[in-house]
Amino acid sequence: MSSLVIMIIFIISILLAIPVSISLGLASVLPGVFDPSFTASGQFVIRSMVGGIDSFPLLAVPMFVLSGIIMARGGISKKIFDIFSLLFGRFTAGIPCSVIGTCLFFGAISGSGPATVAAVGSMTIPILSSLGYDKKFSTAIVAVSGGVGVIIPPSIPFIMYAMASGESVSSLFIAGILPGLLISFLLMIYCIFYCIKNGEDRTLINKRIDDLNKKGVLIVIKESLFALMAPVIILGFIYAGITSPTEAAVISVFYSVIISIFVYKTLKISEMKDIIIESVRTFSPILFILASSIAFSRVLTLMQIPQQLSEMILTNFSSRFAILVIINLLLLLVGMVMDTTPAILILAPILLPIIQAIDIDPVHFGVIMVVNLAIGFVTPPIGVNLFIASTISEIPVTEIAVKVVPMIGFFLIALLLISIFPQISLILLGN
């Protein structure tokens, strides 16, 4: 069975709304069914699935998922938003910029874009609306800023890319810091332009800031401190070489439990059962997709599809810039129709030979890939962040998508800069 037929079957399965994990498994076993001499038999596929998820780094994913859910249920996003509002609220676009900052920090706790949108959006969208901001604009800001949650470490997609490419999780985490900050900075610039053009209700905003000041600056800082320390502790342990990312993920769970139950007292021990069940339900589909993706990628390797695609692109295009443009366009298109995890696990092994042939650092490419797919969070028809934000705000996805378009433009500017200047990703690694 030819590689083209396999890819067509997989694409048709996706278009028929067959679950991604089943589509991947189906495409993986077909070559062995039609050609008994093919190396990848049914047993090979099953062994690949089981062996692929037998991974120590993978344990970080359910731990970060659990930690993020605990933080969300514990109202940590509210603490972070209050301190940003207090610091920047009196400036032009200070409140929308505080939303972006909150998404940045919560993303550094949960490692998930959709989780960031759910936790931050449910709290900030009503606040921004009460302060006179257009609700569609407020919802769009949260939806787009949530995408930064998968770029700022710890990042679940970076862990997936590390599994698919063999690169260091810690290196990918470090490489994502400056790109995440760059994207957040550009989104803040857009907010400033938007607020200058459309105006702000400074009376309502100043009243909110005055209320925070009346509460006491030191009290607000004290309440926010433990929340702000979460990413510092998690990443500090990793970068100091004290723990691996997996061990740091476990520490983040214990930290989130301690501050939510015993410090802030926003959670009860009795609620932990429901939180654990929710985290299992969140991670289980990822696990099935991961197992199927690994088997599928190994079948593709046996069929030499990565080598064939690499040869085709390198034969027709000699310019490194042109190849980068093609790959970016491919990733943007895939991000629009496929979730991040299967996209990374399927495409990383296919595209890595091309990247290595044009001498692009695999860590840098990991950042490029994740940034591309983060844009997919807010682009129809999949656009997970759009649907979550729509559910929270009760605004139709199509109306949010219109407001998102100019913000995606700033996201694309960041992607262009990151692609052209690898130092943005690699300078903190000393490269």
C-alpha positions as CSV (number, residue, x, y, z in Angstrom):
1,M,0.0,0.0,0.0
2,S,1.5,3.4,-1.0
3,S,2.2,6.2,1.4
4,L,-0.3,8.4,-0.5
5,V,-3.1,6.0,0.1
6,I,-2.4,5.9,3.8
7,M,-2.4,9.7,4.1
8,I,-5.7,9.9,2.1
9,I,-7.3,7.3,4.3
10,F,-6.2,9.2,7.4
11,I,-7.5,12.6,6.0
12,I,-10.8,11.0,5.0
13,S,-11.2,9.5,8.5
14,I,-10.6,13.0,10.1
15,L,-13.1,14.6,7.7
16,L,-15.7,12.0,8.7
17,A,-15.3,13.1,12.3
18,I,-13.8,9.8,13.4
19,P,-11.8,10.4,16.6
20,V,-8.2,11.3,15.9
21,S,-6.8,8.4,18.0
22,I,-9.0,5.8,16.1
23,S,-8.1,7.4,12.7
24,L,-4.4,7.1,13.5
25,G,-4.7,3.5,14.7
26,L,-6.7,2.6,11.6
27,A,-4.1,4.2,9.3
28,S,-1.3,2.4,11.2
29,V,-2.6,-1.1,10.8
30,L,-3.7,-0.9,7.2
31,P,-0.3,-1.4,5.5
32,G,0.2,-4.7,7.4
33,V,-3.4,-5.8,6.6
34,F,-3.0,-5.4,2.8
35,D,0.6,-6.4,2.7
36,P,1.5,-9.3,5.1
37,S,5.2,-8.9,4.3
38,F,5.2,-5.3,5.6
39,T,7.3,-5.0,8.8
40,A,4.6,-3.1,10.7
41,S,2.2,-5.9,11.6
42,G,-0.7,-5.5,14.1
43,Q,1.5,-6.7,16.9
44,F,4.2,-4.1,15.9
45,V,1.6,-1.4,16.1
46,I,0.3,-2.4,19.5
47,R,3.9,-2.7,20.9
48,S,4.7,0.7,19.5
49,M,1.6,2.2,21.2
50,V,2.4,0.6,24.6
51,G,6.1,1.2,24.4
52,G,5.6,4.8,23.3
53,I,3.7,5.9,26.3
54,D,6.1,4.1,28.7
55,S,8.0,7.4,29.2
56,F,9.2,9.2,32.3
57,P,9.0,12.7,30.7
58,L,5.4,12.0,29.7
59,L,4.4,11.8,33.4
60,A,4.8,15.6,33.5
61,V,1.7,16.1,31.4
62,P,-0.9,14.7,33.7
63,M,0.8,16.4,36.7
64,F,0.7,19.8,35.0
65,V,-2.9,19.2,33.9
66,L,-3.8,18.4,37.6
67,S,-1.9,21.4,38.9
68,G,-3.6,23.7,36.4
69,I,-7.1,22.5,37.4
70,I,-6.3,22.9,41.1
71,M,-5.1,26.4,40.5
72,A,-8.2,27.3,38.4
73,R,-10.6,25.9,41.0
74,G,-8.6,27.7,43.7
75,G,-9.1,31.1,42.1
76,I,-5.4,31.7,41.6
77,S,-6.1,33.6,38.4
78,K,-8.0,36.3,40.3
79,K,-5.0,36.8,42.6
80,I,-2.7,37.3,39.7
81,F,-5.1,39.6,37.9
82,D,-5.5,41.8,41.0
83,I,-1.8,42.5,41.3
84,F,-1.4,43.3,37.5
85,S,-4.4,45.6,37.7
86,L,-3.0,47.4,40.7
87,L,0.4,47.9,38.9
88,F,-0.8,48.8,35.4
89,G,-4.5,49.7,35.7
90,R,-4.0,53.5,35.6
91,F,-2.1,53.4,32.3
92,T,-3.8,53.4,28.9
93,A,-5.0,49.8,28.2
94,G,-3.7,48.8,31.6
95,I,-6.6,46.5,32.4
96,P,-6.5,44.6,29.0
97,C,-2.7,44.3,29.4
98,S,-3.3,42.9,32.9
99,V,-5.4,40.2,31.3
100,I,-2.5,39.3,29.0
101,G,-0.1,39.3,31.9
102,T,-2.5,37.0,33.9
103,C,-2.7,34.6,30.9
104,L,1.1,34.7,30.7
105,F,1.5,33.7,34.4
106,F,-1.4,31.2,34.5
107,G,0.0,29.6,31.4
108,A,3.3,29.1,33.3
109,I,1.3,27.2,35.8
110,S,-1.0,25.0,33.7
111,G,1.0,24.6,30.5
112,S,-2.2,24.6,28.5
113,G,-3.9,27.2,26.3
114,P,-7.5,26.0,26.7
115,A,-7.0,25.7,30.5
116,T,-5.7,29.3,30.6
117,V,-8.7,30.6,28.7
118,A,-11.1,28.8,30.9
119,A,-9.5,29.9,34.2
120,V,-8.7,33.5,33.3
121,G,-11.6,34.1,31.0
122,S,-14.4,33.1,33.4
123,M,-13.0,35.7,35.8
124,T,-11.8,38.6,33.7
125,I,-14.4,38.8,30.9
126,P,-17.2,39.9,33.4
127,I,-14.8,42.3,35.0
128,L,-13.7,44.0,31.7
129,S,-17.4,44.2,30.7
130,S,-18.3,45.9,33.9
131,L,-15.5,48.4,33.3
132,G,-17.0,49.4,30.0
133,Y,-14.9,47.4,27.6
134,D,-16.6,45.8,24.6
135,K,-17.4,42.3,25.6
136,K,-16.4,40.9,22.2
137,F,-13.0,42.6,22.5
138,S,-12.5,41.3,26.1
139,T,-13.4,37.8,25.0
140,A,-11.0,38.0,22.0
141,I,-8.1,39.2,24.2
142,V,-8.5,36.2,26.5
143,A,-8.9,33.7,23.6
144,V,-5.7,34.9,21.9
145,S,-3.7,35.4,25.1
146,G,-4.5,31.9,26.1
147,G,-2.4,30.7,23.2
148,V,0.6,32.1,24.9
149,G,0.0,29.5,27.6
150,V,1.5,26.8,25.4
151,I,4.6,28.8,24.6
152,I,5.6,30.0,28.0
153,P,7.1,27.1,30.0
154,P,6.1,24.7,31.3
155,S,4.3,23.8,28.1
156,I,2.6,20.5,27.3
157,P,3.1,20.8,23.5
158,F,6.9,21.3,24.2
159,I,6.8,18.0,26.1
160,M,5.1,16.3,23.2
161,Y,7.6,17.8,20.7
162,A,10.5,16.5,23.0
163,M,9.0,13.0,22.8
164,A,8.7,13.2,19.0
165,S,12.1,14.7,18.4
166,G,14.3,13.4,21.2
167,E,15.2,17.0,22.2
168,S,15.6,18.1,25.8
169,V,12.4,19.2,27.5
170,S,14.4,21.7,29.6
171,S,16.0,23.2,26.6
172,L,12.6,23.7,24.9
173,F,11.2,25.3,28.0
174,I,14.0,27.8,28.1
175,A,13.7,28.4,24.4
176,G,10.0,29.3,24.8
177,I,10.5,32.1,27.3
178,L,11.5,35.0,25.0
179,P,9.1,34.1,22.2
180,G,6.2,34.0,24.8
181,L,7.2,37.4,26.1
182,L,7.5,38.8,22.6
183,I,4.0,37.7,21.6
184,S,2.6,39.1,24.9
185,F,4.4,42.4,24.3
186,L,3.0,42.7,20.8
187,L,-0.5,41.9,22.0
188,M,-0.2,44.6,24.6
189,I,0.8,47.1,21.9
190,Y,-2.4,46.2,20.0
191,C,-4.4,46.7,23.2
192,I,-2.9,50.2,23.6
193,F,-3.7,51.1,20.0
194,Y,-7.3,49.7,20.4
195,C,-7.9,51.7,23.6
196,I,-6.5,54.9,22.2
197,K,-8.8,54.6,19.2
198,N,-12.0,53.4,21.0
199,G,-11.4,55.1,24.4
200,E,-11.8,53.8,28.0
201,D,-14.1,54.6,30.9
202,R,-11.5,55.9,33.2
203,T,-14.1,56.6,35.9
204,L,-15.0,53.0,36.3
205,I,-11.4,51.8,35.9
206,N,-10.0,54.3,38.5
207,K,-12.8,53.2,40.9
208,R,-11.7,49.6,40.7
209,I,-8.0,50.6,41.2
210,D,-9.1,52.8,44.2
211,D,-11.0,49.8,45.7
212,L,-7.8,47.7,45.4
213,N,-5.8,50.5,47.0
214,K,-8.3,50.7,49.8
215,K,-7.9,47.0,50.4
216,G,-4.3,47.8,50.9
217,V,-1.4,47.5,48.5
218,L,0.6,45.2,50.8
219,I,-2.5,43.0,51.4
220,V,-3.0,42.6,47.6
221,I,0.7,41.9,47.1
222,K,0.7,39.4,50.0
223,E,-2.4,37.6,48.6
224,S,-0.9,37.5,45.1
225,L,2.6,36.5,46.1
226,F,2.0,32.8,46.5
227,A,0.2,32.7,43.1
228,L,3.0,34.6,41.4
229,M,5.6,32.3,43.0
230,A,4.2,29.2,41.5
231,P,5.9,29.5,38.0
232,V,9.0,30.8,39.6
233,I,9.3,27.8,41.9
234,I,8.4,25.3,39.1
235,L,10.8,26.8,36.5
236,G,13.5,27.6,39.1
237,F,13.8,24.0,40.2
238,I,14.2,22.9,36.5
239,Y,16.7,25.6,35.4
240,A,18.7,25.2,38.6
241,G,19.2,21.5,37.8
242,I,17.5,20.5,41.1
243,T,14.7,18.5,39.4
244,S,13.7,17.3,36.0
245,P,10.6,18.7,34.4
246,T,8.6,15.7,35.5
247,E,9.7,16.0,39.1
248,A,8.9,19.8,39.0
249,A,5.4,18.9,37.7
250,V,4.8,16.8,40.8
251,I,6.1,19.6,43.0
252,S,3.7,22.0,41.2
253,V,0.8,19.7,42.2
254,F,1.8,19.7,45.9
255,Y,2.4,23.5,45.8
256,S,-1.0,24.2,44.2
257,V,-2.7,21.9,46.8
258,I,-1.0,23.6,49.7
259,I,-1.7,27.2,48.7
260,S,-5.3,26.5,47.5
261,I,-6.4,24.5,50.6
262,F,-4.2,25.8,53.5
263,V,-3.1,29.3,52.5
264,Y,-5.9,30.8,50.4
265,K,-8.5,28.3,51.7
266,T,-10.4,28.6,48.4
267,L,-10.6,24.8,48.1
268,K,-11.7,22.0,50.4
269,I,-10.1,18.6,50.7
270,S,-13.4,17.0,49.8
271,E,-13.2,18.7,46.3
272,M,-10.0,17.0,45.4
273,K,-11.8,13.8,44.3
274,D,-13.8,15.8,41.6
275,I,-10.6,17.6,40.6
276,I,-8.7,14.3,40.1
277,I,-11.6,12.9,38.1
278,E,-11.6,16.0,35.9
279,S,-7.8,15.8,35.3
280,V,-8.1,12.1,34.4
281,R,-10.9,12.9,31.9
282,T,-8.7,15.7,30.5
283,F,-5.6,13.6,30.1
284,S,-7.0,10.3,29.0
285,P,-7.9,11.4,25.4
286,I,-4.4,12.9,25.1
287,L,-2.9,9.6,26.2
288,F,-4.8,7.6,23.5
289,I,-3.9,10.2,20.8
290,L,-0.3,10.0,21.9
291,A,-0.1,6.2,21.8
292,S,-1.7,6.1,18.3
293,S,0.4,9.0,17.0
294,I,3.6,7.2,18.0
295,A,2.6,4.0,16.2
296,F,1.5,6.0,13.2
297,S,4.8,7.9,13.1
298,R,6.8,4.7,13.3
299,V,4.8,3.2,10.4
300,L,5.4,6.4,8.4
301,T,9.2,6.0,9.1
302,L,9.2,2.4,7.9
303,M,7.4,3.5,4.7
304,Q,10.2,6.2,4.4
305,I,7.6,9.0,4.1
306,P,9.7,11.6,5.9
307,Q,12.6,10.9,3.6
308,Q,10.4,11.1,0.5
309,L,8.8,14.4,1.6
310,S,12.2,15.8,2.5
311,E,13.7,14.8,-0.9
312,M,10.7,16.3,-2.7
313,I,10.9,19.7,-0.9
314,L,14.7,20.0,-1.1
315,T,14.7,19.1,-4.7
316,N,12.2,21.7,-5.7
317,F,13.3,24.5,-3.3
318,S,16.9,25.5,-2.6
319,S,16.3,28.7,-0.6
320,R,16.2,28.2,3.2
321,F,13.8,31.1,3.5
322,A,11.4,29.6,1.0
323,I,11.4,26.2,2.8
324,L,10.7,27.9,6.1
325,V,7.8,29.8,4.5
326,I,6.4,26.5,3.1
327,I,6.7,24.7,6.4
328,N,5.1,27.6,8.3
329,L,2.2,27.7,5.9
330,L,1.8,24.0,6.3
331,L,1.8,24.2,10.1
332,L,-0.7,27.1,10.1
333,L,-3.0,25.1,7.9
334,V,-2.7,22.0,10.0
335,G,-3.3,24.1,13.2
336,M,-6.6,25.2,11.8
337,V,-7.9,21.7,11.4
338,M,-6.1,19.5,13.9
339,D,-5.4,19.7,17.7
340,T,-1.9,20.5,18.8
341,T,-0.9,17.1,20.3
342,P,-1.6,14.9,17.2
343,A,-0.2,17.6,14.9
344,I,3.1,17.7,16.7
345,L,3.4,13.9,17.1
346,I,2.6,13.3,13.4
347,L,4.5,16.2,11.8
348,A,7.6,16.5,13.9
349,P,9.2,13.2,12.7
350,I,8.2,14.1,9.1
351,L,9.6,17.6,9.1
352,L,12.7,17.1,11.2
353,P,14.8,15.6,8.3
354,I,14.0,18.7,6.2
355,I,14.9,21.1,9.0
356,Q,18.2,19.3,9.7
357,A,19.0,19.4,6.0
358,I,18.8,23.2,5.9
359,D,20.7,23.5,9.2
360,I,18.0,24.8,11.5
361,D,18.3,24.0,15.2
362,P,15.7,21.4,16.2
363,V,15.0,23.3,19.4
364,H,14.4,26.5,17.4
365,F,12.1,24.5,15.1
366,G,10.2,23.2,18.1
367,V,9.4,26.8,19.1
368,I,8.4,27.6,15.5
369,M,6.1,24.6,15.4
370,V,4.4,25.4,18.7
371,V,3.9,29.1,17.9
372,N,2.3,28.1,14.6
373,L,-0.1,25.6,16.3
374,A,-0.8,28.1,19.1
375,I,-2.3,30.4,16.3
376,G,-4.5,27.4,15.5
377,F,-6.1,27.7,18.9
378,V,-7.9,30.9,17.6
379,T,-8.5,30.1,14.0
380,P,-11.6,28.3,12.7
381,P,-12.9,25.7,12.2
382,I,-11.3,24.0,15.2
383,G,-10.1,27.0,17.3
384,V,-10.5,25.4,20.7
385,N,-9.8,28.7,22.5
386,L,-12.6,30.4,20.5
387,F,-15.1,27.8,21.5
388,I,-14.1,27.9,25.2
389,A,-14.3,31.7,25.2
390,S,-17.6,31.6,23.4
391,T,-19.0,29.3,26.1
392,I,-17.9,31.6,28.8
393,S,-19.1,34.9,27.3
394,E,-22.1,33.5,25.4
395,I,-21.0,35.3,22.3
396,P,-21.1,33.4,19.0
397,V,-17.7,32.1,17.8
398,T,-18.1,33.9,14.4
399,E,-18.3,37.3,16.2
400,I,-15.3,36.6,18.4
401,A,-13.3,35.4,15.3
402,V,-13.9,38.9,13.7
403,K,-12.3,40.6,16.7
404,V,-9.5,38.1,16.8
405,V,-8.3,38.8,13.3
406,P,-6.1,41.9,14.0
407,M,-4.6,40.1,17.1
408,I,-3.7,37.1,14.9
409,G,-1.8,39.7,12.7
410,F,0.4,40.6,15.6
411,F,0.8,36.9,16.5
412,L,2.0,36.4,12.9
413,I,4.5,39.2,13.2
414,A,6.0,37.5,16.2
415,L,6.1,34.2,14.2
416,L,7.9,35.9,11.4
417,L,10.5,37.4,13.8
418,I,11.0,34.1,15.6
419,S,11.4,32.2,12.3
420,I,13.9,34.7,10.9
421,F,15.9,35.4,14.0
422,P,16.7,32.1,15.8
423,Q,18.5,34.0,18.6
424,I,15.1,34.9,20.0
425,S,14.6,31.3,20.9
426,L,18.2,30.2,21.5
427,I,20.0,33.1,23.2
428,L,19.0,32.0,26.7
429,L,20.5,28.6,25.9
430,G,23.8,30.3,25.1
431,N,23.5,29.5,21.3
